[in-house]
């Protein structure tokens, strides 16, 4: 089991620059996101749907997704390896390593659903063609390519392109909780798949947070024992990233341990 602390997500020059851009408060925290849709509409989306049909309309009040640190394990060329240049990184199912990587990530099934919005104009509109790179730790709290037994893997990393309505999704596993950090998923937004080749081109870096009740349910299952213990030592309010506000980053959840979970998040940029 790899033990981490939340300081691992801070302190790099790349991250310092990002935090300086944020100033004293969360950048663009000008409003709140409206309801993420009817539970029935979300439940109809299976954990393996790529871009769900019949997705609920979302009322987004002006407010950008907060800028956050990419942490020490981004795999985007800003700190060591750059998985974004590898053939195969554009994929929907990120549970298995690809190319020269080895290994498959085990855990409770999870679908990550993002809807990217453009706030640059007078109207809030979906942003088709945007690319989103998502990555997170495995069930043991390790990040592929960098950490623990996952050094030789490149799983739990992938890029997807937003469809005409701004939607994209990933099939993955529920990440573990390592010491000092609330369970989360890192992501970067790029203008397009063609520009999603290094951190030099990133438009926004942020993190998705999971609701406490879902984390507790997942971590009560076999394989997540250390996560259960770590979760008891942290909260959204004490987490080094989310403690200054997480309303725009808290995913809406549906599903179950048996059927898999679906996490949905709006990403206004």
Backbone as CSV, one residue per row, in Angstrom:
resi,resn,N_x,N_y,N_z,CA_x,CA_y,CA_z,C_x,C_y,C_z
1,UNK,0.838,-1.190,0.000,0.000,0.000,0.000,0.871,1.238,0.000
2,UNK,0.621,2.156,-0.917,1.388,3.387,-0.986,0.725,4.441,-0.125
3,UNK,1.486,5.128,0.699,0.948,6.175,1.545,1.373,7.525,0.992
4,UNK,0.411,8.427,0.828,0.656,9.745,0.275,0.225,10.798,1.290
5,UNK,0.605,12.020,1.068,0.027,13.121,1.817,-0.384,14.191,0.828
6,UNK,-1.294,15.078,1.250,-1.795,16.069,0.317,-0.727,17.041,-0.133
7,UNK,0.409,17.171,0.582,1.490,18.023,0.131,2.050,17.547,-1.205
8,UNK,1.851,16.267,-1.543,2.321,15.760,-2.833,1.590,16.422,-3.989
9,UNK,0.453,17.053,-3.717,-0.292,17.738,-4.765,0.051,19.218,-4.807
10,UNK,1.073,19.659,-4.079,1.461,21.056,-4.024,2.980,21.166,-4.173
11,UNK,3.455,22.378,-4.416,4.864,22.663,-4.250,5.717,22.671,-5.499
12,UNK,5.332,21.981,-6.559,6.114,22.032,-7.793,5.999,23.424,-8.423
13,UNK,7.030,23.842,-9.133,6.994,25.169,-9.723,5.804,25.329,-10.652
14,UNK,5.526,24.260,-11.406,4.356,24.301,-12.289,3.085,24.559,-11.501
15,UNK,2.969,23.929,-10.370,1.773,24.082,-9.554,1.756,25.420,-8.829
16,UNK,2.949,25.917,-8.435,3.018,27.226,-7.797,2.517,28.298,-8.748
17,UNK,2.946,28.196,-9.999,2.484,29.167,-10.996,0.975,29.135,-11.125
18,UNK,0.418,27.935,-11.111,-1.031,27.785,-11.209,-1.719,28.419,-10.018
19,UNK,-1.203,28.156,-8.828,-1.817,28.697,-7.621,-1.710,30.210,-7.586
20,UNK,-0.635,30.769,-8.100,-0.501,32.222,-8.150,-1.559,32.831,-9.049
21,UNK,-1.871,32.130,-10.129,-2.912,32.633,-11.024,-4.274,32.634,-10.334
22,UNK,-4.418,31.736,-9.344,-5.697,31.667,-8.637,-5.887,32.821,-7.673
23,UNK,-4.818,33.455,-7.218,-4.939,34.533,-6.254,-5.358,34.008,-4.900
24,UNK,-6.037,34.856,-4.127,-6.416,34.485,-2.770,-7.654,33.610,-2.724
25,UNK,-8.453,33.664,-3.756,-9.691,32.892,-3.758,-9.781,32.030,-4.985
26,UNK,-10.884,31.346,-5.134,-11.054,30.497,-6.300,-11.395,31.338,-7.506
27,UNK,-10.591,31.168,-8.556,-10.772,31.933,-9.776,-12.114,31.613,-10.402
28,UNK,-12.844,32.698,-10.752,-14.083,32.513,-11.490,-15.217,31.953,-10.673
29,UNK,-15.124,32.006,-9.342,-16.206,31.455,-8.534,-17.300,32.503,-8.454
30,UNK,-18.021,32.672,-9.544,-18.994,33.746,-9.692,-20.422,33.284,-9.529
31,UNK,-20.614,31.985,-9.436,-21.977,31.500,-9.346,-21.976,30.031,-9.044
32,UNK,-23.110,29.431,-9.194,-23.233,28.012,-8.922,-23.785,27.316,-10.138
33,UNK,-23.562,26.030,-10.218,-24.122,25.238,-11.300,-25.525,24.822,-10.932
34,UNK,-26.418,24.866,-11.901,-27.769,24.427,-11.647,-27.851,22.928,-11.527
35,UNK,-29.060,22.421,-11.312,-29.269,20.994,-11.111,-28.706,20.179,-12.245
36,UNK,-28.148,19.044,-11.909,-27.490,18.198,-12.907,-28.445,17.211,-13.549
37,UNK,-29.757,17.491,-13.423,-30.680,16.677,-14.177,-31.419,15.678,-13.334
38,UNK,-32.471,15.124,-13.917,-33.310,14.161,-13.215,-32.583,12.865,-12.979
39,UNK,-32.805,12.285,-11.809,-32.144,11.027,-11.472,-32.506,9.943,-12.465
40,UNK,-33.733,9.977,-12.945,-34.163,8.950,-13.889,-33.366,8.989,-15.170
41,UNK,-33.076,10.224,-15.652,-32.311,10.347,-16.890,-30.899,9.828,-16.710
42,UNK,-30.298,10.088,-15.548,-28.949,9.614,-15.314,-28.922,8.110,-15.118
43,UNK,-29.908,7.576,-14.399,-29.944,6.151,-14.140,-30.040,5.362,-15.429
44,UNK,-30.662,5.963,-16.444,-30.822,5.260,-17.713,-29.503,5.051,-18.435
45,UNK,-28.456,5.779,-18.000,-27.153,5.653,-18.641,-26.369,4.545,-17.969
46,UNK,-26.019,3.530,-18.714,-25.278,2.427,-18.130,-23.836,2.826,-17.917
47,UNK,-23.084,2.093,-17.045,-21.701,2.454,-16.780,-20.791,2.394,-17.994
48,UNK,-21.234,1.803,-19.090,-20.372,1.705,-20.260,-20.808,2.633,-21.384
49,UNK,-21.823,3.496,-21.162,-22.219,4.440,-22.188,-21.085,5.400,-22.490
50,UNK,-20.883,5.690,-23.766,-19.832,6.631,-24.159,-20.326,8.063,-23.986
51,UNK,-21.344,8.436,-24.728,-21.971,9.735,-24.564,-23.465,9.484,-24.493
52,UNK,-24.043,9.526,-23.299,-25.408,9.089,-23.100,-26.418,9.863,-23.922
53,UNK,-27.364,9.147,-24.478,-28.449,9.788,-25.195,-29.500,10.236,-24.199
54,UNK,-30.275,11.248,-24.596,-31.327,11.730,-23.714,-30.787,12.385,-22.460
55,UNK,-29.550,12.904,-22.506,-28.953,13.526,-21.326,-29.739,14.767,-20.953
56,UNK,-29.914,15.026,-19.661,-30.712,16.159,-19.222,-30.050,17.474,-19.576
57,UNK,-30.888,18.482,-19.860,-30.365,19.813,-20.085,-29.867,20.354,-18.757
58,UNK,-28.809,21.152,-18.782,-28.194,21.657,-17.566,-28.178,23.173,-17.615
59,UNK,-28.689,23.795,-16.554,-28.680,25.239,-16.442,-27.406,25.651,-15.718
60,UNK,-26.501,26.311,-16.441,-25.228,26.702,-15.856,-25.211,28.214,-15.677
61,UNK,-25.098,28.662,-14.450,-24.938,30.072,-14.164,-23.453,30.397,-14.272
62,UNK,-23.144,31.617,-14.773,-21.751,31.982,-15.041,-20.850,31.662,-13.857
63,UNK,-19.826,30.897,-14.093,-18.856,30.520,-13.066,-17.962,29.425,-13.595
64,UNK,-16.667,29.689,-13.694,-15.734,28.722,-14.257,-15.407,27.630,-13.250
65,UNK,-15.093,26.449,-13.774,-14.590,25.383,-12.900,-13.289,25.892,-12.282
66,UNK,-13.093,25.739,-10.983,-11.893,26.294,-10.346,-10.601,25.696,-10.887
67,UNK,-9.590,26.521,-10.961,-8.251,26.063,-11.320,-7.619,25.382,-10.115
68,UNK,-7.000,24.212,-10.356,-6.353,23.465,-9.279,-4.980,22.976,-9.721
69,UNK,-4.207,22.510,-8.767,-2.918,21.909,-9.077,-3.082,20.590,-9.830
70,UNK,-2.161,20.331,-10.740,-2.140,19.041,-11.427,-1.481,17.970,-10.580
71,UNK,-0.821,18.376,-9.498,-0.139,17.415,-8.648,1.165,16.925,-9.260
72,UNK,1.839,16.028,-8.570,3.156,15.576,-9.022,3.128,14.445,-10.042
73,UNK,1.944,13.893,-10.348,1.872,12.713,-11.215,0.985,12.945,-12.442
74,UNK,1.155,14.081,-13.140,0.212,14.393,-14.217,0.406,13.586,-15.489
75,UNK,1.637,13.179,-15.778,1.871,12.436,-17.014,1.630,13.257,-18.255
76,UNK,1.722,14.596,-18.130,1.465,15.485,-19.258,2.718,16.209,-19.728
77,UNK,3.890,15.736,-19.279,5.143,16.342,-19.667,5.615,17.448,-18.748
78,UNK,4.781,17.885,-17.796,5.175,18.967,-16.897,6.019,18.474,-15.735
79,UNK,5.973,17.177,-15.478,6.796,16.586,-14.419,7.135,15.151,-14.814
80,UNK,8.133,15.016,-15.690,8.523,13.679,-16.118,7.796,13.221,-17.368
81,UNK,7.278,11.994,-17.373,6.744,11.392,-18.594,5.548,12.131,-19.169
82,UNK,5.363,11.968,-20.475,4.229,12.581,-21.169,3.451,11.511,-21.909
83,UNK,2.395,11.013,-21.282,1.572,9.976,-21.893,0.723,10.531,-23.033
84,UNK,0.563,11.849,-23.086,-0.295,12.463,-24.101,0.251,12.321,-25.508
85,UNK,1.530,12.026,-25.624,2.126,11.868,-26.951,2.094,10.421,-27.424
86,UNK,1.592,9.508,-26.593,1.610,8.091,-26.935,0.372,7.688,-27.728
87,UNK,0.585,6.852,-28.717,-0.520,6.317,-29.497,-1.396,5.450,-28.608
88,UNK,-2.672,5.740,-28.574,-3.603,4.969,-27.769,-4.159,5.717,-26.575
89,UNK,-3.644,6.930,-26.299,-4.115,7.667,-25.129,-5.549,8.168,-25.315
90,UNK,-5.966,8.383,-26.552,-7.351,8.798,-26.801,-8.209,7.550,-26.757
91,UNK,-8.879,7.349,-25.629,-9.643,6.117,-25.401,-10.697,6.367,-24.342
92,UNK,-11.755,5.578,-24.406,-12.865,5.748,-23.469,-12.695,4.867,-22.239
93,UNK,-12.234,3.641,-22.419,-12.021,2.714,-21.310,-10.566,2.829,-20.870
94,UNK,-10.353,3.338,-19.653,-8.988,3.601,-19.207,-8.524,2.619,-18.125
95,UNK,-9.213,1.508,-17.962,-8.863,0.557,-16.907,-7.626,-0.263,-17.236
96,UNK,-7.316,-0.416,-18.482,-6.213,-1.283,-18.903,-5.050,-0.438,-19.420
97,UNK,-3.822,-0.859,-19.140,-2.661,-0.195,-19.706,-2.612,-0.422,-21.215
98,UNK,-1.888,0.423,-21.919,-1.785,0.315,-23.370,-0.335,0.514,-23.786
99,UNK,-0.046,0.219,-25.044,1.306,0.396,-25.543,2.303,-0.438,-24.760
100,UNK,3.336,0.205,-24.219,4.368,-0.494,-23.456,3.992,-0.690,-21.997
101,UNK,2.851,-0.171,-21.587,2.421,-0.322,-20.203,1.879,-1.716,-19.939
102,UNK,1.820,-2.080,-18.663,1.297,-3.393,-18.294,0.350,-3.248,-17.116
103,UNK,-0.605,-4.163,-17.034,-1.485,-4.188,-15.884,-2.875,-3.661,-16.171
104,UNK,-3.805,-4.127,-15.348,-5.193,-3.705,-15.407,-5.601,-3.259,-14.006
105,UNK,-6.309,-2.145,-13.920,-6.741,-1.620,-12.628,-8.036,-2.299,-12.189
106,UNK,-8.031,-2.868,-10.991,-9.218,-3.501,-10.420,-9.910,-2.548,-9.468
107,UNK,-11.230,-2.716,-9.347,-11.988,-1.900,-8.417,-13.446,-1.822,-8.804
108,UNK,-14.222,-1.104,-8.013,-15.648,-0.917,-8.283,-15.805,-0.121,-9.573
109,UNK,-16.604,-0.599,-10.530,-16.749,0.101,-11.817,-17.285,1.521,-11.640
110,UNK,-16.755,2.422,-12.457,-17.147,3.829,-12.409,-17.150,4.388,-13.819
111,UNK,-18.173,5.144,-14.149,-18.207,5.931,-15.377,-18.094,7.397,-14.991
112,UNK,-17.119,8.079,-15.570,-16.963,9.517,-15.392,-17.598,10.214,-16.582
113,UNK,-18.562,11.097,-16.309,-19.242,11.844,-17.376,-19.006,13.332,-17.152
114,UNK,-18.450,13.977,-18.161,-18.196,15.413,-18.102,-18.983,16.103,-19.213
115,UNK,-19.454,17.315,-18.912,-20.019,18.150,-19.967,-19.294,19.490,-19.938
116,UNK,-18.616,19.799,-21.034,-17.779,20.987,-21.109,-18.593,22.141,-21.692
117,UNK,-18.497,23.309,-21.042,-19.224,24.508,-21.454,-18.258,25.639,-21.758
118,UNK,-18.675,26.505,-22.684,-17.908,27.683,-23.059,-18.550,28.906,-22.413
119,UNK,-17.789,29.608,-21.567,-18.296,30.809,-20.900,-17.726,32.086,-21.508
120,UNK,-17.036,31.980,-22.640,-16.341,33.148,-23.184,-17.283,34.132,-23.870
121,UNK,-18.441,33.668,-24.325,-19.364,34.544,-25.021,-20.453,35.088,-24.112
122,UNK,-21.413,35.733,-24.697,-22.529,36.279,-23.924,-23.412,35.170,-23.376
123,UNK,-23.516,34.071,-24.101,-24.349,32.954,-23.688,-23.478,31.770,-23.271
124,UNK,-23.976,30.991,-22.326,-23.312,29.759,-21.914,-23.731,28.656,-22.883
125,UNK,-22.762,28.065,-23.562,-23.075,27.051,-24.566,-22.165,25.843,-24.381
126,UNK,-22.640,24.642,-24.757,-21.751,23.470,-24.763,-20.564,23.716,-25.681
127,UNK,-19.444,23.045,-25.391,-18.210,23.255,-26.133,-17.828,21.982,-26.890
128,UNK,-18.383,21.781,-28.094,-18.032,20.588,-28.866,-16.591,20.617,-29.322
129,UNK,-15.980,19.434,-29.387,-14.627,19.330,-29.889,-13.547,19.569,-28.865
130,UNK,-13.926,20.046,-27.669,-12.918,20.200,-26.620,-12.411,18.822,-26.208
131,UNK,-11.168,18.765,-25.742,-10.596,17.506,-25.276,-10.384,17.583,-23.773
132,UNK,-10.637,16.470,-23.097,-10.420,16.401,-21.655,-9.533,15.199,-21.347
133,UNK,-8.445,15.461,-20.643,-7.523,14.425,-20.178,-7.807,14.188,-18.703
134,UNK,-8.168,12.956,-18.350,-8.470,12.592,-16.968,-7.474,11.555,-16.471
135,UNK,-7.105,11.663,-15.182,-6.241,10.644,-14.565,-6.512,10.605,-13.062
136,UNK,-6.304,9.431,-12.479,-6.511,9.280,-11.038,-5.745,8.068,-10.529
137,UNK,-5.658,7.932,-9.218,-4.933,6.821,-8.613,-5.737,5.530,-8.714
138,UNK,-5.067,4.410,-8.487,-5.756,3.122,-8.507,-6.339,2.794,-7.136
139,UNK,-6.838,1.593,-6.989,-7.486,1.185,-5.743,-6.539,1.234,-4.551
140,UNK,-5.240,1.071,-4.813,-4.242,1.104,-3.753,-3.711,2.504,-3.473
141,UNK,-4.212,3.502,-4.195,-3.733,4.863,-3.998,-2.506,5.221,-4.791
142,UNK,-2.100,4.383,-5.752,-0.905,4.627,-6.564,-1.273,5.198,-7.927
143,UNK,-0.402,6.070,-8.446,-0.585,6.649,-9.766,0.310,5.920,-10.769
144,UNK,-0.279,5.483,-11.863,0.495,4.779,-12.884,1.616,5.672,-13.405
145,UNK,2.701,5.015,-13.830,3.877,5.637,-14.414,4.820,6.255,-13.375
146,UNK,4.352,6.436,-12.134,5.150,7.134,-11.133,5.323,6.369,-9.823
147,UNK,4.364,5.558,-9.408,4.134,5.353,-7.994,3.916,3.888,-7.637
148,UNK,4.559,3.427,-6.574,4.279,2.111,-6.016,4.397,0.995,-7.024
149,UNK,3.458,0.045,-6.960,3.448,-1.079,-7.893,2.933,-0.695,-9.273
150,UNK,2.524,0.557,-9.444,1.942,0.995,-10.718,2.950,1.698,-11.621
151,UNK,4.229,1.675,-11.273,5.248,2.368,-12.070,5.265,1.873,-13.509
152,UNK,5.110,0.563,-13.716,5.160,0.002,-15.062,3.842,0.056,-15.804
153,UNK,2.824,0.618,-15.194,1.501,0.713,-15.815,1.275,2.120,-16.358
154,UNK,0.313,2.261,-17.254,-0.163,3.587,-17.654,-1.686,3.619,-17.683
155,UNK,-2.291,2.750,-16.873,-3.752,2.737,-16.780,-4.281,3.960,-16.025
156,UNK,-5.593,4.114,-16.090,-6.319,5.195,-15.406,-5.869,6.564,-15.892
157,UNK,-5.578,6.621,-17.194,-5.249,7.860,-17.889,-5.855,7.786,-19.285
158,UNK,-6.494,8.860,-19.713,-7.054,8.850,-21.058,-7.571,10.210,-21.473
159,UNK,-7.739,10.363,-22.773,-8.252,11.593,-23.380,-9.519,11.260,-24.147
160,UNK,-10.512,12.132,-24.033,-11.726,12.011,-24.840,-12.110,13.361,-25.407
161,UNK,-12.811,13.324,-26.537,-13.274,14.529,-27.228,-14.746,14.753,-26.945
162,UNK,-15.121,15.977,-26.632,-16.521,16.308,-26.373,-17.334,16.222,-27.658
163,UNK,-18.546,15.666,-27.544,-19.411,15.547,-28.711,-20.104,16.880,-28.998
164,UNK,-21.064,16.861,-29.894,-21.728,18.093,-30.326,-22.434,18.811,-29.185
165,UNK,-22.777,18.076,-28.125,-23.453,18.668,-26.976,-22.515,18.879,-25.788
166,UNK,-21.212,18.722,-26.014,-20.239,18.962,-24.960,-19.973,17.787,-24.045
167,UNK,-20.602,16.628,-24.308,-20.470,15.466,-23.425,-19.275,14.593,-23.804
168,UNK,-18.655,13.999,-22.792,-17.663,12.945,-22.984,-17.661,12.075,-21.742
169,UNK,-17.110,10.864,-21.857,-17.121,9.969,-20.698,-15.953,8.992,-20.733
170,UNK,-15.653,8.428,-19.565,-14.616,7.418,-19.403,-15.168,6.247,-18.587
171,UNK,-14.779,5.055,-18.945,-15.041,3.873,-18.130,-13.794,3.589,-17.309
172,UNK,-13.943,3.513,-15.985,-12.790,3.373,-15.116,-13.196,2.634,-13.844
173,UNK,-12.390,2.770,-12.796,-12.723,2.198,-11.489,-12.724,3.325,-10.457
174,UNK,-13.429,3.104,-9.365,-13.479,4.117,-8.316,-12.099,4.218,-7.673
175,UNK,-11.519,5.422,-7.627,-10.165,5.549,-7.089,-10.114,5.330,-5.584
176,UNK,-8.949,4.932,-5.098,-8.747,4.792,-3.672,-8.577,6.132,-2.998
177,UNK,-8.546,6.110,-1.668,-8.288,7.301,-0.861,-6.928,7.128,-0.212
178,UNK,-5.982,7.983,-0.562,-4.676,7.902,0.083,-4.576,8.957,1.189
179,UNK,-3.619,8.789,2.056,-3.520,9.602,3.265,-3.412,11.084,2.942
180,UNK,-4.279,11.875,3.561,-4.209,13.322,3.460,-5.003,13.958,2.353
181,UNK,-5.608,13.173,1.444,-6.380,13.734,0.345,-7.761,13.103,0.281
182,UNK,-8.752,13.951,-0.033,-10.093,13.460,-0.304,-10.101,12.757,-1.658
183,UNK,-10.888,11.694,-1.848,-10.939,10.997,-3.140,-11.283,11.942,-4.292
184,UNK,-10.526,11.851,-5.369,-10.641,12.835,-6.434,-10.156,12.269,-7.764
185,UNK,-10.476,12.989,-8.826,-9.970,12.719,-10.172,-9.405,14.015,-10.723
186,UNK,-8.180,13.980,-11.219,-7.575,15.130,-11.889,-8.066,15.193,-13.333
187,UNK,-8.164,16.405,-13.866,-8.437,16.516,-15.300,-7.935,17.849,-15.840
188,UNK,-7.607,17.828,-17.130,-7.176,19.012,-17.861,-8.058,19.165,-19.092
189,UNK,-8.404,20.404,-19.410,-9.217,20.708,-20.588,-8.337,21.352,-21.645
190,UNK,-8.448,20.849,-22.862,-7.704,21.370,-24.001,-8.681,21.839,-25.077
191,UNK,-8.189,22.694,-25.958,-9.042,23.204,-27.027,-9.531,22.085,-27.932
192,UNK,-8.670,21.099,-28.187,-9.020,20.010,-29.092,-8.115,18.824,-28.810
193,UNK,-8.437,17.690,-29.412,-7.577,16.517,-29.294,-6.204,16.804,-29.886
194,UNK,-6.156,17.577,-30.965,-4.882,17.878,-31.617,-3.949,18.680,-30.712
195,UNK,-4.512,19.487,-29.816,-3.663,20.292,-28.924,-3.419,19.605,-27.583
196,UNK,-4.064,18.477,-27.352,-3.902,17.759,-26.080,-2.658,16.888,-26.123
197,UNK,-1.512,17.548,-26.262,-0.244,16.830,-26.398,0.749,17.154,-25.296
198,UNK,0.530,18.241,-24.549,1.393,18.577,-23.411,0.715,19.638,-22.565
199,UNK,1.193,19.793,-21.330,0.619,20.777,-20.412,0.789,22.200,-20.909
200,UNK,1.692,22.427,-21.871,1.884,23.768,-22.408,0.617,24.307,-23.056
201,UNK,-0.265,23.419,-23.488,-1.464,23.836,-24.217,-2.740,23.792,-23.379
202,UNK,-2.633,23.455,-22.108,-3.827,23.251,-21.302,-4.585,24.564,-21.089
203,UNK,-5.911,24.493,-21.114,-6.757,25.658,-20.890,-7.252,25.738,-19.446
204,UNK,-7.449,24.611,-18.828,-7.896,24.594,-17.439,-7.503,23.273,-16.800
205,UNK,-7.017,23.325,-15.576,-6.691,22.146,-14.781,-7.549,22.168,-13.528
206,UNK,-8.214,21.057,-13.242,-9.076,21.037,-12.061,-9.172,19.624,-11.516
207,UNK,-10.036,19.447,-10.517,-10.224,18.142,-9.886,-11.700,17.916,-9.576
208,UNK,-12.129,16.681,-9.739,-13.481,16.244,-9.408,-13.455,15.586,-8.037
209,UNK,-14.441,15.908,-7.197,-14.557,15.319,-5.861,-15.772,14.404,-5.801
210,UNK,-15.698,13.374,-4.947,-16.793,12.424,-4.785,-17.544,12.681,-3.477
211,UNK,-18.860,12.487,-3.481,-19.637,12.653,-2.247,-19.243,11.623,-1.192
212,UNK,-19.317,12.036,0.074,-18.858,11.199,1.182,-19.605,9.877,1.255
213,UNK,-20.937,9.903,1.068,-21.713,8.676,1.253,-21.354,7.613,0.227
214,UNK,-20.997,8.027,-0.994,-20.590,7.071,-2.019,-19.209,6.506,-1.689
215,UNK,-18.305,7.365,-1.254,-16.974,6.886,-0.854,-17.087,5.848,0.251
216,UNK,-17.911,6.104,1.232,-18.078,5.165,2.346,-18.626,3.828,1.862
217,UNK,-19.559,3.880,0.912,-20.138,2.646,0.382,-19.094,1.840,-0.394
218,UNK,-18.316,2.517,-1.237,-17.302,1.828,-2.028,-16.207,1.262,-1.135
219,UNK,-15.754,2.036,-0.181,-14.615,1.626,0.629,-14.953,0.559,1.666
220,UNK,-16.210,0.220,1.765,-16.607,-0.907,2.606,-16.464,-2.240,1.887
221,UNK,-16.059,-2.216,0.606,-15.927,-3.437,-0.181,-14.491,-3.945,-0.146
222,UNK,-14.314,-5.203,-0.492,-12.996,-5.845,-0.463,-12.028,-5.140,-1.401
223,UNK,-10.810,-4.947,-0.948,-9.770,-4.311,-1.738,-9.559,-2.846,-1.409
224,UNK,-10.541,-2.234,-0.730,-10.452,-0.819,-0.398,-10.251,-0.599,1.108
225,UNK,-9.740,-1.590,1.812,-9.635,-1.495,3.268,-8.802,-0.294,3.726
226,UNK,-7.659,-0.059,3.076,-6.831,1.077,3.476,-7.518,2.397,3.169
227,UNK,-8.288,2.433,2.087,-9.026,3.649,1.744,-10.059,3.974,2.816
228,UNK,-10.689,2.939,3.352,-11.673,3.156,4.410,-11.020,3.829,5.616
229,UNK,-9.835,3.368,5.975,-9.108,3.955,7.095,-8.663,5.378,6.781
230,UNK,-8.149,5.609,5.588,-7.681,6.947,5.219,-8.820,7.951,5.147
231,UNK,-9.975,7.510,4.649,-11.118,8.406,4.523,-11.563,8.933,5.882
232,UNK,-11.435,8.120,6.889,-11.851,8.520,8.241,-10.986,9.647,8.790
233,UNK,-9.822,9.900,8.157,-8.894,10.905,8.666,-8.960,12.233,7.902
234,UNK,-9.868,12.343,6.924,-9.926,13.548,6.096,-11.381,13.869,5.777
235,UNK,-11.645,15.093,5.403,-12.975,15.509,4.972,-12.825,16.512,3.841
236,UNK,-13.928,16.809,3.176,-13.881,17.830,2.137,-13.473,19.178,2.718
237,UNK,-13.877,19.421,3.943,-13.584,20.698,4.587,-12.118,20.812,5.021
238,UNK,-11.470,19.688,5.282,-10.069,19.734,5.705,-9.090,19.451,4.575
239,UNK,-9.580,18.975,3.437,-8.712,18.644,2.309,-7.984,19.892,1.818
240,UNK,-6.706,19.735,1.477,-5.900,20.872,1.060,-6.334,21.515,-0.236
241,UNK,-7.101,20.827,-1.063,-7.575,21.365,-2.336,-9.013,21.858,-2.222
242,UNK,-9.880,21.066,-1.641,-11.305,21.374,-1.642,-11.772,22.208,-0.454
243,UNK,-10.897,22.480,0.497,-11.331,23.151,1.726,-11.804,24.587,1.492
244,UNK,-11.388,25.211,0.375,-11.835,26.580,0.120,-13.097,26.632,-0.739
245,UNK,-13.768,25.500,-0.878,-15.017,25.446,-1.629,-14.978,24.378,-2.693
246,UNK,-16.041,23.572,-2.757,-16.039,22.448,-3.701,-17.368,22.287,-4.422
247,UNK,-18.253,23.263,-4.327,-19.584,23.094,-4.909,-19.542,22.877,-6.414
248,UNK,-18.584,23.491,-7.100,-18.490,23.348,-8.549,-17.759,22.082,-8.975
249,UNK,-17.191,21.361,-8.008,-16.373,20.195,-8.327,-16.928,18.888,-7.775
250,UNK,-18.027,18.953,-7.049,-18.613,17.759,-6.450,-19.500,17.057,-7.472
251,UNK,-19.146,15.831,-7.801,-19.881,15.080,-8.823,-21.267,14.685,-8.327
252,UNK,-22.207,14.626,-9.240,-23.505,14.021,-8.978,-23.400,12.533,-9.284
253,UNK,-23.882,11.694,-8.359,-23.664,10.254,-8.458,-24.971,9.491,-8.597
254,UNK,-24.932,8.446,-9.405,-25.996,7.446,-9.457,-25.331,6.070,-9.494
255,UNK,-26.122,5.017,-9.244,-25.601,3.662,-9.343,-25.402,3.005,-7.995
256,UNK,-24.640,1.906,-8.011,-24.414,1.106,-6.815,-23.103,0.341,-6.966
257,UNK,-22.646,-0.245,-5.869,-21.452,-1.078,-5.914,-21.654,-2.242,-6.871
258,UNK,-22.829,-2.839,-6.839,-23.104,-4.018,-7.669,-23.151,-3.680,-9.154
259,UNK,-23.758,-2.561,-9.507,-23.951,-2.199,-10.907,-22.923,-1.201,-11.423
260,UNK,-22.134,-0.650,-10.527,-21.207,0.404,-10.908,-21.826,1.772,-10.706
261,UNK,-20.974,2.766,-10.527,-21.431,4.131,-10.307,-21.208,4.992,-11.540
262,UNK,-22.001,6.060,-11.643,-21.843,7.074,-12.678,-21.657,8.412,-11.971
263,UNK,-20.560,9.089,-12.266,-20.263,10.408,-11.704,-20.368,11.444,-12.821
264,UNK,-21.174,12.478,-12.617,-21.395,13.496,-13.646,-20.957,14.864,-13.133
265,UNK,-20.237,15.594,-13.970,-19.754,16.918,-13.578,-19.812,17.875,-14.761
266,UNK,-20.307,19.089,-14.503,-20.214,20.174,-15.470,-18.831,20.802,-15.403
267,UNK,-18.303,21.180,-16.570,-16.971,21.795,-16.626,-17.068,23.086,-17.455
268,UNK,-17.476,24.179,-16.835,-17.512,25.470,-17.557,-16.126,26.093,-17.600
269,UNK,-15.677,26.486,-18.786,-14.338,27.081,-18.939,-14.426,28.368,-19.740
